[in-house]
Amino acid sequence: MNVQIRTKDVNLDSTTKAHIESAIETFTKYQLDITTVNTNIVTEKKGVTIEFDIHVAHTQPVVITQTDDNLNTAIDLAIDRATKALRRLHDKVSSKQTGSIKDINPVDA
């Protein structure tokens, strides 16, 4: 998995960067084929905007954008939203793969 963290007008300390990287590592628990995760952090007039661009093989990318006044709050909210989106995608993919035509029992008429 390729991970990129880009910032504009924001200085990330080592603990914040480690927090983002550990959160991205937890995204692998959903057993989706995540190829790249691009993280963009930008300072704007409204506060700080963080964007997760998560590319999953064979599906559309998951893009999460979160704006808040505080950097750590924006990061935590974006991580929660990304986790929820990946969990839903995992449930959607796994529910399609649960049944097979071979599992159906014939009914005697």
Backbone hydrogen bonds, N-H to C=O, Kabsch-Sander energy under -0.5 kcal/mol:
donor,donor_aa,acceptor,acceptor_aa,energy
2,N,35,T,-2.7
4,Q,37,V,-2.6
6,R,4,Q,-0.5
6,R,39,T,-3.5
8,K,41,I,-2.2
12,L,10,V,-0.6
17,K,13,D,-2.1
18,A,14,S,-2.4
19,H,15,T,-2.0
20,I,16,T,-2.1
21,E,17,K,-2.4
22,S,18,A,-2.4
23,A,19,H,-1.8
24,I,20,I,-2.1
25,E,21,E,-1.8
26,T,22,S,-1.4
27,F,23,A,-0.7
27,F,24,I,-0.7
28,T,25,E,-1.2
29,K,26,T,-1.5
30,Y,27,F,-1.1
31,Q,28,T,-1.7
34,I,32,L,-1.9
35,T,33,D,-0.5
35,T,55,H,-2.7
36,T,55,H,-0.9
37,V,2,N,-2.7
38,N,53,D,-2.4
39,T,4,Q,-2.9
39,T,37,V,-0.5
40,N,38,N,-0.5
40,N,51,E,-2.3
41,I,6,R,-2.4
42,V,49,T,-2.7
43,T,8,K,-1.5
44,E,47,G,-3.6
48,V,68,D,-3.5
49,T,42,V,-3.1
50,I,66,Q,-2.9
51,E,40,N,-2.4
52,F,64,I,-2.7
53,D,38,N,-2.8
53,D,51,E,-0.5
54,I,52,F,-0.6
54,I,62,V,-3.2
55,H,36,T,-2.9
55,H,53,D,-0.6
56,V,54,I,-0.6
57,A,33,D,-2.9
59,T,56,V,-1.5
62,V,54,I,-3.0
63,V,61,P,-0.6
64,I,52,F,-2.7
64,I,62,V,-0.5
66,Q,50,I,-2.8
68,D,48,V,-2.2
74,A,70,N,-2.1
75,I,71,L,-2.3
76,D,72,N,-2.4
77,L,73,T,-2.5
78,A,74,A,-2.2
79,I,75,I,-2.4
80,D,76,D,-2.2
81,R,77,L,-2.2
82,A,78,A,-2.5
83,T,79,I,-2.5
84,K,80,D,-2.1
85,A,81,R,-2.3
86,L,82,A,-2.6
87,R,83,T,-2.2
88,R,84,K,-2.1
89,L,85,A,-2.1
90,H,86,L,-2.5
91,D,87,R,-2.5
92,K,88,R,-2.2
93,V,89,L,-2.4
94,S,90,H,-2.9
95,S,91,D,-1.9
96,K,92,K,-1.0
97,Q,93,V,-0.9
98,T,95,S,-0.6
103,D,100,S,-0.9
104,I,101,I,-0.8
108,D,106,P,-0.5
